[in-house]
């Protein structure tokens, strides 16, 4: 089996395994990785609109509050990544080839 670059999704009907060439068990890794990347650039206190309601919400979410969530998502991503690496290595062990 050869790997290729994943093809972008064009519709909601696209199948993950056929578009990416990755097994179904990797689907959550892609989602967690994308979530981590998006959350690392978002701070809820800075993303609100200008209104009395937004000011009230800002008071409850200080600057940097998204960092703890981002760290938790990143830790979960790393845990799942290590599990998937181990599963793939168990499923497809490295073959040693001797040549003279």
Secondary structure as UniProt FT lines:
FT   TURN            12..13
FT   HELIX           16..20
FT   HELIX           24..26
FT   HELIX           27..39
FT   TURN            40..41
FT   TURN            44..46
FT   HELIX           52..60
FT   TURN            63..65
FT   HELIX           66..91
//
